[in-house]
Amino acid sequence: MDVIVINEPHKIPAVSNLLSLADTSILIEQHGLKLVTICAQKVLSDVRKRIGEGISVDNDALSEMIQDEVSRFTQPSLRRVFNLTGVILHTNLGRAQLPESALKAIINVAKDPTNLEFDLHTGKRGDRHEHTQELLCYLTGAEASIIVNNNAAAVLLTLNSLAKRKEVLISRGELVEIGGSYRMPDIIVNAGCKLLEVGTTNCTNEADFQRALGPKTAILMKVHPSNFEVRGFTRSVSNSSMARIAKSANVPFVTDLGSGLLTSSDNNCLQDEMTVVEVLRAGADLATFSGDKLLGGPQAGIIVGRTDLIKKLKRNPMMRALRPDKMTIAALEAVLKLHTNPKQLRKNLPTMRFMSRDFSELKSAAARIAPELRRHCNEFCVTESFTQSQVGSGALPTQKIDSFGLKITPIDTKNKSSKKLTSLAYAFRNLPIPVVGRISADAMWLDLRCLEDEPGFVKNIKSLQIK
């Protein structure tokens, strides 16, 4: 049977017939019989669903459809994309990009056995947290440290280890919710603790905390507002005051910083951000923060502070479920080493480099890319335009960074412009290397702040097909 019309079900070939085709046999040799069989079954299932359309297909077409399905199935699901959203630390796009030194460190420990939990000096079992502890203590002034797989885990472990079945005091205005339905009240309850809200949404005083202290109080907690800011008539308790109250009650003061800025920076948009060093100097007993936000490293939750409290966290059975793997530790160690030389961070750490890119540099890039983009966007107007970037991932939520990029608008604005923009965005996402921009104010915006591979991007858009 060479040709079938998709309105004659009895003529659709059996899977076994398709598997005997020459091209399909090659696929079986490359990918195995089981995978190709599943793909052939899916192709025939799709053909049956189209019965009545009257479309003609032959064995060659079916063979090509099977090849396409095998290619789709075997293509990596997790892929590189161009982040042109204007959000530097985009949670949905993987947050911080790792520096070269971290990538090399990952490869080195991934391909060979390592001393992850082996003490090369004594020949006995070691501690995986030792690989980063000296650096973290040097950079933050902490006594000890521990690493888990993200900051939510860091908060969960801390609360469960120090306040299980006891009270955690926290200002009502700091009961935050961030992306992915992460709510601080839920974390506190699921850690096995009792939440005790203090003060009001906009105003909390020292006296509020002092009145709330009781025999079951186990932790005084302060949480970085992360993705919002309260303005107007507001009042909060400083870190130093929280530390003093906690000390008088003989309970730990724990702060969740989230963003993970280690020390003060000369970057203008970081001037008002609280640092880990400042929090510990103010008297925090423990501080938790993310590895993949302003630190610019891999996904990790980092806890620094008092040795006796860190030891309690390490003894928690939950620690084994939350501990990081060797690749995370290797990448984090490499990133922390970069932080020992702050003057070189803009050069060596992608996160800081993106935040510090010169406006004129971005403007020049837009001028170079625009002509190529116009050649492939015939029904759209491409203009070089001022825009504003954000740090993202809940860090510096109200801070805008002047940027430059490309604004793409439909030429025919009277006829379904939103549909055209949706099609345009899909076409960009369907490129060999998907391009992710943002749609806003009746235009698609490509913010160039995070674009470093300009030649690769220009080559990539040559494949742009807008339907």
C-alpha positions as CSV (number, residue, x, y, z in Angstrom):
1,M,0.0,0.0,0.0
2,D,1.7,3.1,-1.2
3,V,-1.0,5.8,-0.7
4,I,-3.9,6.1,1.7
5,V,-6.5,8.7,2.0
6,I,-7.4,9.7,5.6
7,N,-11.1,8.8,5.3
8,E,-10.5,5.1,4.7
9,P,-9.7,3.6,8.2
10,H,-9.3,0.1,6.7
11,K,-6.3,1.2,4.6
12,I,-4.3,2.5,7.6
13,P,-1.3,0.2,7.8
14,A,-0.4,-2.0,10.8
15,V,2.4,-0.9,13.1
16,S,4.4,-3.9,12.1
17,N,4.3,-2.8,8.4
18,L,5.7,0.6,9.3
19,L,8.4,-0.9,11.4
20,S,9.6,-2.9,8.4
21,L,10.2,0.2,6.3
22,A,13.9,1.0,5.5
23,D,14.0,4.4,7.2
24,T,12.2,3.0,10.3
25,S,14.7,0.2,10.5
26,I,17.5,2.7,10.8
27,L,15.6,4.5,13.6
28,I,15.3,1.1,15.4
29,E,19.0,0.6,15.2
30,Q,19.7,4.0,16.6
31,H,17.0,4.2,19.3
32,G,15.7,0.7,20.0
33,L,12.6,-1.2,19.0
34,K,10.4,-0.2,22.0
35,L,10.8,3.6,21.5
36,V,10.2,3.5,17.8
37,T,7.2,1.3,18.2
38,I,5.6,3.7,20.7
39,C,6.3,6.6,18.3
40,A,4.8,4.7,15.4
41,Q,1.7,3.9,17.4
42,K,1.3,7.6,18.3
43,V,1.6,8.6,14.6
44,L,-1.1,6.1,13.6
45,S,-3.3,7.2,16.5
46,D,-3.0,10.8,15.2
47,V,-3.8,9.7,11.7
48,R,-6.9,7.9,12.8
49,K,-8.1,11.1,14.6
50,R,-7.9,12.9,11.3
51,I,-10.2,10.5,9.5
52,G,-12.6,12.5,7.3
53,E,-10.1,15.2,6.3
54,G,-9.4,13.5,3.0
55,I,-5.7,14.1,3.2
56,S,-3.5,11.7,1.3
57,V,-0.4,10.2,2.8
58,D,2.0,7.5,1.7
59,N,4.6,5.3,3.3
60,D,7.3,7.9,2.9
61,A,5.1,10.5,4.7
62,L,4.3,8.1,7.5
63,S,8.0,7.2,7.8
64,E,8.8,10.9,8.0
65,M,6.1,11.5,10.7
66,I,7.7,8.7,12.7
67,Q,11.1,10.2,12.4
68,D,9.7,13.6,13.6
69,E,8.0,11.9,16.6
70,V,11.2,10.1,17.5
71,S,13.1,13.3,17.2
72,R,10.6,15.1,19.4
73,F,10.7,12.3,22.0
74,T,14.5,12.2,22.2
75,Q,15.1,16.0,22.2
76,P,16.0,17.3,25.7
77,S,13.0,18.7,27.5
78,L,15.2,21.1,29.5
79,R,16.7,23.4,26.9
80,R,18.7,26.6,26.6
81,V,16.7,29.7,25.9
82,F,17.5,33.4,25.2
83,N,16.1,35.4,28.2
84,L,15.0,38.7,26.7
85,T,12.3,39.3,29.3
86,G,14.2,42.0,31.1
87,V,14.0,40.0,34.3
88,I,17.6,39.1,35.2
89,L,16.9,36.4,37.8
90,H,13.8,34.9,36.1
91,T,12.5,32.0,38.3
92,N,10.8,30.2,35.4
93,L,14.0,30.5,33.3
94,G,16.3,29.1,35.9
95,R,17.4,32.2,37.8
96,A,21.2,32.8,38.0
97,Q,23.4,31.9,35.1
98,L,26.6,30.2,36.5
99,P,30.1,31.6,35.8
100,E,32.7,29.6,33.8
101,S,34.5,28.6,37.0
102,A,31.4,27.0,38.4
103,L,30.7,25.1,35.2
104,K,34.2,23.7,35.2
105,A,33.9,22.7,38.8
106,I,30.6,20.8,38.0
107,I,32.2,18.9,35.2
108,N,35.3,18.0,37.3
109,V,33.2,16.4,40.1
110,A,30.5,14.9,37.8
111,K,32.8,12.7,35.7
112,D,34.9,11.2,38.5
113,P,34.7,10.1,42.1
114,T,35.2,12.9,44.6
115,N,35.9,13.4,48.3
116,L,32.4,14.6,48.9
117,E,32.1,13.0,52.4
118,F,35.7,11.6,52.7
119,D,38.4,13.2,54.8
120,L,41.6,12.9,52.7
121,H,43.7,13.8,55.8
122,T,42.4,11.2,58.2
123,G,41.0,8.7,55.7
124,K,37.7,8.6,57.5
125,R,34.2,9.8,56.7
126,G,34.0,13.5,56.2
127,D,31.3,16.2,56.1
128,R,30.0,17.6,52.8
129,H,29.3,21.0,54.3
130,E,33.0,21.5,55.1
131,H,33.7,22.2,51.4
132,T,31.9,25.6,51.6
133,Q,32.0,26.4,55.3
134,E,35.3,28.1,55.5
135,L,34.4,30.4,52.6
136,L,31.0,31.2,53.9
137,C,32.4,32.1,57.4
138,Y,35.1,34.2,55.8
139,L,32.5,36.1,53.6
140,T,29.8,36.6,56.2
141,G,31.5,36.5,59.6
142,A,29.4,33.6,60.7
143,E,30.7,30.8,63.1
144,A,29.3,28.0,61.0
145,S,27.2,27.1,58.0
146,I,25.1,24.4,56.4
147,I,23.7,24.0,52.8
148,V,20.4,22.5,51.7
149,N,18.7,22.4,48.4
150,N,16.8,25.7,48.4
151,N,15.9,28.6,50.8
152,A,12.4,27.2,51.5
153,A,14.2,24.0,52.7
154,A,16.6,26.2,54.8
155,V,13.6,27.8,56.6
156,L,11.8,24.5,57.0
157,L,14.8,22.8,58.5
158,T,15.6,25.7,60.8
159,L,12.1,25.9,62.2
160,N,11.7,22.2,62.6
161,S,15.0,21.8,64.3
162,L,14.6,24.7,66.8
163,A,10.9,25.3,67.3
164,K,9.0,22.0,66.8
165,R,5.7,22.0,68.8
166,K,6.7,25.5,70.1
167,E,5.9,29.1,69.1
168,V,7.5,31.1,66.3
169,L,6.9,34.9,66.7
170,I,6.8,36.9,63.5
171,S,5.4,40.3,62.5
172,R,2.0,40.1,60.7
173,G,3.4,42.2,57.9
174,E,6.1,39.7,57.1
175,L,3.9,36.7,56.5
176,V,4.8,36.7,52.9
177,E,3.7,34.7,49.9
178,I,6.0,34.3,46.9
179,G,5.8,32.5,43.6
180,G,4.6,28.9,43.5
181,S,2.2,29.3,46.4
182,Y,5.0,29.5,48.9
183,R,3.4,31.0,52.0
184,M,5.4,31.6,55.2
185,P,2.5,30.6,57.5
186,D,2.3,27.3,55.7
187,I,6.0,26.6,56.1
188,I,5.8,27.4,59.8
189,V,2.9,25.1,60.4
190,N,4.3,22.3,58.2
191,A,7.6,22.5,60.1
192,G,5.6,21.5,63.2
193,C,5.6,24.9,64.8
194,K,2.9,27.2,66.1
195,L,2.7,30.5,64.4
196,L,2.2,33.5,66.6
197,E,1.4,36.7,64.6
198,V,2.8,39.9,66.2
199,G,1.7,43.5,65.5
200,T,-0.3,44.7,62.5
201,T,0.2,44.6,58.7
202,N,1.8,48.0,58.5
203,C,3.1,48.6,62.0
204,T,4.9,46.3,64.5
205,N,6.7,47.6,67.6
206,E,9.2,46.2,70.1
207,A,6.5,46.2,72.7
208,D,4.4,43.9,70.5
209,F,7.1,41.2,70.5
210,Q,7.8,41.7,74.2
211,R,4.1,41.2,75.0
212,A,4.0,38.1,72.8
213,L,6.9,36.3,74.6
214,G,5.9,33.3,76.6
215,P,7.1,30.0,78.0
216,K,6.5,28.3,74.6
217,T,8.4,30.9,72.5
218,A,11.2,29.2,70.6
219,I,12.1,31.6,67.8
220,L,11.8,35.3,67.0
221,M,11.8,35.5,63.2
222,K,12.2,38.3,60.7
223,V,11.4,37.7,57.0
224,H,12.6,39.8,54.1
225,P,9.5,41.2,52.3
226,S,11.0,39.8,49.1
227,N,8.5,40.6,46.3
228,F,6.6,43.6,47.7
229,E,7.2,46.9,49.6
230,V,4.9,48.6,52.2
231,R,5.0,52.4,52.1
232,G,3.3,55.2,53.9
233,F,2.5,54.9,57.6
234,T,4.7,51.9,58.5
235,R,6.9,50.8,61.4
236,S,9.0,47.7,61.9
237,V,11.4,46.3,64.4
238,S,15.1,46.5,63.4
239,N,17.4,43.5,63.4
240,S,19.4,44.8,66.3
241,S,16.2,45.3,68.4
242,M,14.9,41.8,67.5
243,A,18.3,40.4,68.5
244,R,18.1,42.2,71.8
245,I,14.6,41.0,72.6
246,A,15.5,37.4,71.6
247,K,18.6,37.4,73.8
248,S,16.6,38.7,76.8
249,A,14.2,35.8,76.3
250,N,17.0,33.3,75.7
251,V,15.7,32.2,72.3
252,P,17.3,32.4,68.8
253,F,16.7,35.3,66.4
254,V,16.4,33.9,62.9
255,T,16.2,36.0,59.8
256,D,15.1,34.9,56.3
257,L,16.9,37.2,53.9
258,G,15.9,35.3,50.7
259,S,17.9,37.3,48.1
260,G,21.3,36.5,49.5
261,L,23.4,39.6,49.0
262,L,26.5,38.8,51.0
263,T,28.1,42.3,51.4
264,S,27.5,45.9,50.3
265,S,28.0,46.6,46.7
266,D,28.8,49.7,44.6
267,N,26.0,48.7,42.2
268,N,23.4,51.5,42.5
269,C,20.4,49.2,42.5
270,L,21.8,47.3,45.5
271,Q,22.4,50.2,47.8
272,D,19.3,49.7,49.9
273,E,19.4,45.9,50.0
274,M,20.1,44.3,53.4
275,T,23.2,42.1,53.4
276,V,24.0,38.9,55.2
277,V,27.0,40.5,56.9
278,E,24.8,43.4,58.2
279,V,22.1,41.0,59.6
280,L,24.7,38.9,61.4
281,R,26.5,42.0,62.8
282,A,23.1,43.2,64.1
283,G,22.8,40.1,66.2
284,A,21.0,37.5,64.1
285,D,21.7,34.0,65.5
286,L,20.9,32.4,62.1
287,A,20.4,33.8,58.6
288,T,19.0,31.9,55.7
289,F,19.2,32.9,52.0
290,S,19.2,31.6,48.4
291,G,22.2,30.5,46.4
292,D,20.7,31.3,43.0
293,K,19.6,34.9,43.5
294,L,21.9,37.9,44.2
295,L,24.7,35.4,45.2
296,G,24.7,34.4,41.5
297,G,25.2,30.7,42.2
298,P,23.3,27.4,41.9
299,Q,20.0,26.6,43.5
300,A,20.7,26.1,47.2
301,G,19.5,27.2,50.6
302,I,22.3,28.6,52.8
303,I,22.2,28.8,56.6
304,V,24.9,30.7,58.5
305,G,25.3,31.6,62.1
306,R,26.0,30.2,65.5
307,T,27.9,26.8,65.7
308,D,25.6,25.3,68.4
309,L,22.5,26.0,66.3
310,I,24.0,24.7,63.1
311,K,24.9,21.5,64.9
312,K,21.2,21.1,65.9
313,L,20.2,21.5,62.3
314,K,22.7,18.9,61.2
315,R,21.3,16.3,63.7
316,N,17.8,16.7,62.3
317,P,16.8,13.5,60.3
318,M,15.2,15.8,57.8
319,M,18.7,17.0,56.8
320,R,19.4,13.8,54.8
321,A,16.3,14.6,52.6
322,L,17.4,18.2,52.1
323,R,21.1,17.9,51.6
324,P,22.8,19.1,48.4
325,D,24.6,16.9,45.9
326,K,28.2,17.2,44.9
327,M,27.6,19.3,41.8
328,T,25.7,21.9,43.8
329,I,28.5,22.1,46.3
330,A,31.2,22.3,43.6
331,A,29.3,25.2,41.8
332,L,28.6,27.0,45.1
333,E,32.3,26.8,46.2
334,A,33.4,28.2,42.9
335,V,30.9,31.1,43.1
336,L,31.9,31.9,46.7
337,K,35.5,32.1,45.7
338,L,34.6,34.8,43.2
339,H,33.0,36.8,46.0
340,T,36.3,36.9,47.8
341,N,37.4,39.5,45.2
342,P,34.4,41.9,45.0
343,K,36.1,44.2,42.5
344,Q,36.1,41.5,39.8
345,L,32.5,40.4,40.3
346,R,31.1,42.5,37.5
347,K,33.6,40.8,35.1
348,N,33.3,37.2,36.4
349,L,29.8,36.7,37.8
350,P,27.0,36.8,35.2
351,T,24.3,38.1,37.6
352,M,26.4,41.1,38.6
353,R,27.5,41.6,35.0
354,F,23.9,41.8,33.7
355,M,22.9,44.2,36.5
356,S,25.9,46.5,35.6
357,R,25.8,46.5,31.8
358,D,26.3,49.9,30.3
359,F,23.2,51.6,28.8
360,S,25.2,52.7,25.7
361,E,26.3,49.1,25.1
362,L,22.7,47.9,25.1
363,K,21.7,50.7,22.7
364,S,24.5,49.8,20.3
365,A,23.5,46.1,20.4
366,A,19.9,47.1,19.5
367,A,21.1,49.1,16.5
368,R,23.0,46.1,15.2
369,I,20.2,43.5,15.7
370,A,17.2,45.6,14.5
371,P,18.0,45.4,10.7
372,E,18.2,41.6,10.9
373,L,15.0,41.3,12.8
374,R,13.2,43.6,10.4
375,R,14.1,41.2,7.6
376,H,12.1,38.4,9.3
377,C,9.2,40.4,10.7
378,N,7.6,41.8,7.6
379,E,4.2,42.5,9.1
380,F,5.7,44.2,12.2
381,C,7.4,47.4,13.0
382,V,10.7,46.9,14.8
383,T,12.0,49.9,16.7
384,E,15.0,50.4,19.0
385,S,13.5,51.5,22.3
386,F,14.2,52.4,25.9
387,T,12.8,50.0,28.5
388,Q,13.4,49.0,32.1
389,S,14.7,45.7,33.5
390,Q,14.1,44.1,36.9
391,V,16.3,41.9,39.1
392,G,13.6,39.3,39.6
393,S,13.1,36.3,41.9
394,G,11.7,38.5,44.6
395,A,14.8,40.6,44.9
396,L,14.5,44.4,44.9
397,P,10.8,44.3,43.8
398,T,10.4,48.0,43.2
399,Q,13.9,48.6,41.7
400,K,14.0,49.4,38.0
401,I,17.1,49.3,35.9
402,D,17.2,51.5,32.7
403,S,17.7,49.3,29.7
404,F,17.4,49.1,26.0
405,G,15.9,46.7,23.6
406,L,13.7,46.1,20.6
407,K,9.9,46.9,20.5
408,I,8.0,44.9,17.9
409,T,4.4,46.1,17.0
410,P,2.0,44.9,14.3
411,I,1.9,47.3,11.4
412,D,-1.9,46.7,11.0
413,T,-2.9,47.7,14.5
414,K,-6.6,47.7,13.7
415,N,-6.8,44.0,12.9
416,K,-6.4,41.5,15.7
417,S,-3.1,42.9,17.0
418,S,-3.2,40.8,20.2
419,K,-3.5,37.6,18.1
420,K,-0.6,38.7,15.9
421,L,1.6,39.3,19.0
422,T,0.7,35.9,20.4
423,S,1.7,34.3,17.1
424,L,4.9,36.3,17.1
425,A,5.8,35.2,20.6
426,Y,5.1,31.6,19.7
427,A,7.4,31.9,16.6
428,F,10.2,33.2,18.8
429,R,9.7,30.3,21.3
430,N,9.7,27.9,18.4
431,L,13.2,28.9,17.2
432,P,16.1,26.4,17.4
433,I,17.1,28.2,20.6
434,P,13.8,29.5,22.0
435,V,13.6,33.3,22.5
436,V,11.5,34.4,25.5
437,G,10.5,38.1,25.5
438,R,7.5,39.8,27.0
439,I,4.2,41.2,25.7
440,S,3.2,44.6,27.1
441,A,1.4,47.7,26.0
442,D,0.4,46.2,22.6
443,A,3.9,45.2,21.7
444,M,6.5,42.5,22.1
445,W,9.6,43.6,23.9
446,L,13.1,42.0,23.6
447,D,15.2,43.5,26.4
448,L,18.8,43.0,25.6
449,R,20.2,43.3,29.1
450,C,20.8,39.5,29.4
451,L,21.9,38.9,25.8
452,E,25.6,38.2,25.6
453,D,25.7,35.7,22.6
454,E,24.8,38.3,20.0
455,P,26.2,36.4,17.0
456,G,24.3,33.3,18.1
457,F,21.1,35.2,18.5
458,V,21.3,36.8,15.1
459,K,22.0,33.4,13.5
460,N,19.1,32.0,15.5
461,I,16.5,34.5,14.2
462,K,17.2,33.6,10.6
463,S,15.0,30.6,11.2
464,L,12.1,32.8,12.4
465,Q,8.8,31.8,10.7
466,I,5.7,33.8,11.7
467,K,2.4,32.2,10.8
